[in-house]
Amino acid sequence: MQNVTIWSEGFGAETDAPILLIMGSMSQGILWPDEFVGRLAAGGRRVIRYDHRDTGMSGTVDFATAPYTWNDIKNDVYRVLAAHGLESAHLVGHSAGGLLSQLIAVEAPERVRSLTVIASSPLGGGESQVLVRALTGQPQSEGSLPAPEPEFVEFFRTLMASPPAQDRRTLIDGMIAEQRVLHGTGLPFDEDAARRLQERVYDRARDLSAAANHRLAAGAGPDFEPVDALHRVQAPTLVVEGSHEPVKPGHGAFIAEQIPGARLMTVAGMGHTLPVETHQELADAILTHTAE
């Protein structure tokens, strides 16, 4: 499914070292906050963010007639690089975007100048099985990754059992509630800022419901995550995790342990989102990590 239109935008001088920001599952590129992106660009980087297929302003797909897999979502990363005339870039991935970044670093090391993984799980670590077991109340397998925090599990159990919202206000209220849970408990939650962000997400989406196709993609083909592959990563790697991560607590350490020479950075108070209080610390760390 290579003819899906992918929306992207760039910041900074084209002669600067490129950073490609890869957001997580079902998420638009604007969840990389403008202020954070601006800090990277002001630090002398060419910064690119994009909407995954079936999110935001990128093309939407009739999944029943044209199914795709997460390998296709991963291959969209190469398409974005090509569209911006880049053979390689510094990859910065958040959550599932971190998994995509890890996979690209394994399968195409020449395309990855450096790797930064934020709020993510290790490639091939069985994170999806851990989540399913948590949501369905099954015991976790021995040796599995740490399960999500109870507050996260309870919220999404309730969400799955609730009828879908229909009107704009109710939908946005639900998106804010989800953002609050993902934000965690380590920093104050700015509801006004959250509402502005989620209104923007809602208003720029071609079809907000199409993002659910990412869940279907996870089951539409073989697992795209090779097991025991992270030792093959050659790119200098920075792994970032918040001290109050509610979705993948402690997963960053597993990534850092498996990638040779990787450095683990813990951001005080941060959960699974990128609140304004973290922007300077994150930007400074990434600018240092991507210095050429």
C-alpha positions as CSV (number, residue, x, y, z in Angstrom):
1,M,0.0,0.0,0.0
2,Q,2.6,2.5,-1.1
3,N,0.4,5.1,-2.7
4,V,-0.9,6.5,0.6
5,T,-0.2,10.2,0.9
6,I,1.9,11.1,3.9
7,W,1.8,14.7,5.3
8,S,5.1,16.1,6.7
9,E,6.7,19.4,7.5
10,G,10.2,20.6,8.1
11,F,11.8,23.2,10.3
12,G,15.3,24.7,10.2
13,A,17.9,25.1,7.5
14,E,18.2,22.3,5.0
15,T,21.9,22.3,5.5
16,D,21.6,21.4,9.1
17,A,21.8,17.9,10.4
18,P,18.4,16.2,10.0
19,I,16.3,14.9,12.8
20,L,13.2,12.8,11.9
21,L,10.6,12.7,14.6
22,I,8.5,9.5,14.6
23,M,5.4,9.6,16.8
24,G,3.6,6.6,18.3
25,S,0.6,4.5,17.2
26,M,-2.6,6.3,16.2
27,S,-0.8,9.6,16.8
28,Q,-0.4,12.7,14.6
29,G,2.9,14.4,14.1
30,I,1.8,17.5,16.0
31,L,2.1,15.5,19.2
32,W,5.7,16.5,18.9
33,P,5.1,19.9,20.6
34,D,5.8,23.1,18.6
35,E,8.0,24.5,21.3
36,F,10.1,21.3,21.6
37,V,10.5,21.2,17.8
38,G,11.4,24.9,17.8
39,R,14.1,24.3,20.4
40,L,15.7,21.6,18.2
41,A,15.6,23.8,15.1
42,A,17.1,26.7,17.1
43,G,19.8,24.4,18.1
44,G,20.9,24.0,14.5
45,R,18.9,21.0,13.4
46,R,16.7,20.4,10.4
47,V,13.6,18.9,12.1
48,I,10.9,16.9,10.3
49,R,7.7,15.6,11.7
50,Y,4.9,13.8,9.9
51,D,1.5,12.2,10.3
52,H,1.3,8.4,10.1
53,R,-1.0,7.0,7.5
54,D,-4.6,7.1,8.8
55,T,-3.9,10.0,11.1
56,G,-4.1,13.8,10.8
57,M,-3.6,15.1,7.3
58,S,-2.1,12.0,5.8
59,G,-4.2,9.8,3.6
60,T,-6.8,7.4,5.0
61,V,-7.3,3.8,3.9
62,D,-10.3,1.5,3.5
63,F,-8.7,-1.2,5.5
64,A,-11.3,-3.9,4.5
65,T,-10.3,-3.6,0.8
66,A,-6.7,-2.4,1.2
67,P,-5.2,-3.8,4.5
68,Y,-1.7,-3.0,5.6
69,T,0.7,-4.1,8.3
70,W,3.1,-2.3,10.7
71,N,5.8,-3.1,8.2
72,D,4.0,-0.8,5.8
73,I,3.8,1.9,8.5
74,K,7.6,1.4,9.0
75,N,8.3,1.7,5.3
76,D,6.5,5.1,5.4
77,V,9.5,6.3,7.3
78,Y,11.7,5.6,4.3
79,R,9.2,7.4,2.1
80,V,9.3,10.5,4.3
81,L,13.1,10.5,4.2
82,A,13.1,10.2,0.4
83,A,10.5,13.0,0.1
84,H,12.9,15.3,2.0
85,G,15.9,14.2,-0.1
86,L,17.6,12.4,2.8
87,E,19.5,9.2,2.6
88,S,19.9,9.1,6.4
89,A,18.8,11.1,9.5
90,H,18.9,11.1,13.3
91,L,15.8,9.2,14.3
92,V,13.9,10.2,17.4
93,G,10.9,7.9,18.1
94,H,8.2,8.1,20.8
95,S,6.3,5.0,22.0
96,A,5.5,2.8,19.0
97,G,7.6,5.3,17.0
98,G,10.5,4.1,19.1
99,L,9.8,0.6,18.0
100,L,9.8,1.7,14.4
101,S,13.1,3.5,14.9
102,Q,14.7,0.5,16.6
103,L,13.6,-1.7,13.7
104,I,15.0,0.7,11.1
105,A,18.3,0.9,13.0
106,V,18.5,-2.9,12.9
107,E,17.5,-3.5,9.2
108,A,19.1,-0.3,7.6
109,P,21.9,0.9,9.9
110,E,23.3,3.1,7.1
111,R,20.0,5.2,7.3
112,V,20.4,6.0,11.0
113,R,22.9,8.6,12.1
114,S,21.8,8.2,15.7
115,L,18.9,6.8,17.6
116,T,16.8,8.3,20.4
117,V,14.0,6.2,21.8
118,I,11.5,7.9,24.2
119,A,8.8,6.2,26.3
120,S,9.1,3.0,24.3
121,S,9.6,-0.8,24.7
122,P,12.3,-3.0,23.4
123,L,12.0,-4.4,19.9
124,G,10.8,-8.0,20.1
125,G,10.0,-7.7,23.8
126,G,6.4,-8.8,23.6
127,E,5.0,-5.4,24.7
128,S,1.7,-5.9,23.0
129,Q,1.1,-9.3,24.8
130,V,1.9,-7.6,28.1
131,L,-0.7,-4.9,27.4
132,V,-3.4,-7.4,26.3
133,R,-2.8,-9.5,29.4
134,A,-3.1,-6.5,31.6
135,L,-6.3,-5.3,30.0
136,T,-7.9,-8.7,30.1
137,G,-6.8,-9.5,33.7
138,Q,-4.6,-12.4,32.8
139,P,-1.4,-13.0,34.8
140,Q,1.8,-11.9,33.1
141,S,4.2,-14.5,31.7
142,E,7.4,-15.1,33.7
143,G,10.2,-12.9,32.5
144,S,7.8,-10.5,30.6
145,L,8.2,-6.7,30.6
146,P,6.7,-4.8,33.5
147,A,2.9,-4.2,33.1
148,P,1.2,-0.8,32.8
149,E,0.3,1.0,35.9
150,P,-3.2,0.2,37.4
151,E,-4.6,3.6,36.6
152,F,-3.8,3.2,32.9
153,V,-5.3,-0.3,32.9
154,E,-8.5,0.7,34.6
155,F,-9.0,3.7,32.3
156,F,-8.7,1.7,29.1
157,R,-10.9,-1.1,30.5
158,T,-13.6,1.4,31.1
159,L,-13.0,3.0,27.7
160,M,-13.3,-0.3,25.9
161,A,-16.6,-1.0,27.6
162,S,-18.1,2.4,26.9
163,P,-20.1,3.4,23.8
164,P,-18.1,5.5,21.3
165,A,-18.6,9.2,21.6
166,Q,-20.3,10.9,18.7
167,D,-20.2,14.7,19.0
168,R,-17.1,16.9,18.8
169,R,-17.2,18.1,22.5
170,T,-17.6,14.6,23.9
171,L,-14.9,13.2,21.7
172,I,-12.5,15.9,22.7
173,D,-13.3,15.5,26.4
174,G,-12.5,11.8,26.0
175,M,-9.2,12.6,24.3
176,I,-8.3,15.0,27.1
177,A,-9.1,12.3,29.7
178,E,-6.8,9.9,27.9
179,Q,-4.0,12.5,27.7
180,R,-4.4,13.0,31.5
181,V,-3.9,9.3,32.2
182,L,-0.9,9.1,29.8
183,H,0.6,12.3,31.4
184,G,1.1,10.4,34.7
185,T,1.2,11.8,38.2
186,G,4.6,13.4,38.3
187,L,3.8,16.8,36.9
188,P,0.8,19.1,37.1
189,F,-1.7,18.5,34.2
190,D,-2.5,21.6,32.2
191,E,-6.1,20.9,31.1
192,D,-6.3,24.2,29.0
193,A,-3.2,23.3,27.1
194,A,-4.5,19.7,26.6
195,R,-7.8,21.0,25.3
196,R,-6.0,23.3,22.7
197,L,-3.9,20.3,21.6
198,Q,-6.8,17.9,21.3
199,E,-9.0,20.4,19.5
200,R,-6.2,20.9,17.0
201,V,-5.9,17.1,16.6
202,Y,-9.6,16.8,16.0
203,D,-9.9,19.6,13.6
204,R,-7.0,18.7,11.3
205,A,-7.8,15.0,11.0
206,R,-9.3,13.9,7.7
207,D,-11.0,11.0,9.5
208,L,-10.4,10.7,13.3
209,S,-11.7,7.2,13.4
210,A,-9.2,5.9,10.8
211,A,-6.4,5.9,13.3
212,A,-8.0,2.7,14.7
213,N,-6.7,1.0,11.6
214,H,-3.3,0.9,13.3
215,R,-4.8,-1.7,15.7
216,L,-6.0,-3.8,12.8
217,A,-2.5,-3.5,11.1
218,A,-1.0,-5.1,14.2
219,G,-2.9,-8.3,13.4
220,A,-2.8,-8.1,9.6
221,G,0.5,-9.8,9.1
222,P,3.4,-11.5,10.8
223,D,5.0,-9.8,13.8
224,F,7.2,-7.0,12.4
225,E,9.5,-7.1,15.5
226,P,12.4,-9.5,15.3
227,V,13.4,-11.0,18.6
228,D,16.9,-10.6,20.0
229,A,17.9,-8.1,17.4
230,L,18.8,-5.0,19.4
231,H,22.5,-6.1,19.8
232,R,22.8,-5.4,16.0
233,V,22.0,-1.7,16.4
234,Q,25.1,0.3,15.4
235,A,23.8,3.8,15.9
236,P,24.7,5.8,19.0
237,T,21.6,5.4,21.1
238,L,19.9,7.5,23.8
239,V,17.0,5.9,25.6
240,V,14.7,8.3,27.5
241,E,12.1,7.3,30.1
242,G,10.0,9.3,32.5
243,S,10.1,8.6,36.2
244,H,6.3,8.4,36.2
245,E,5.8,6.4,33.0
246,P,2.3,4.8,33.3
247,V,2.3,2.6,30.1
248,K,5.7,1.1,29.8
249,P,7.3,1.5,33.2
250,G,10.9,0.3,33.3
251,H,10.9,-0.7,29.6
252,G,13.7,1.8,28.8
253,A,16.2,-0.1,30.9
254,F,15.6,-3.2,28.8
255,I,16.3,-1.3,25.6
256,A,19.5,0.2,27.0
257,E,20.7,-3.1,28.2
258,Q,20.4,-4.7,24.8
259,I,21.9,-2.0,22.6
260,P,25.7,-1.8,22.8
261,G,26.8,1.5,24.3
262,A,23.3,2.8,24.8
263,R,22.7,5.5,27.5
264,L,19.6,5.6,29.6
265,M,18.2,9.0,30.7
266,T,15.4,9.4,33.2
267,V,13.4,12.6,33.1
268,A,12.0,13.5,36.5
269,G,8.2,13.8,36.6
270,M,7.6,12.8,33.0
271,G,5.0,10.2,32.1
272,H,4.1,9.0,28.6
273,T,3.6,12.5,27.1
274,L,5.9,15.5,26.4
275,P,4.7,18.3,28.7
276,V,6.3,21.7,28.5
277,E,8.3,21.2,31.7
278,T,10.4,18.6,29.9
279,H,11.1,20.3,26.6
280,Q,14.3,22.0,27.5
281,E,15.8,18.9,29.1
282,L,14.8,16.7,26.3
283,A,15.9,19.1,23.6
284,D,19.3,19.7,25.2
285,A,19.9,16.0,25.5
286,I,18.9,15.3,21.9
287,L,21.0,18.2,20.6
288,T,24.0,16.9,22.4
289,H,23.3,13.3,21.2
290,T,22.9,14.4,17.6
291,A,25.9,16.7,17.5
292,E,28.1,15.8,14.5
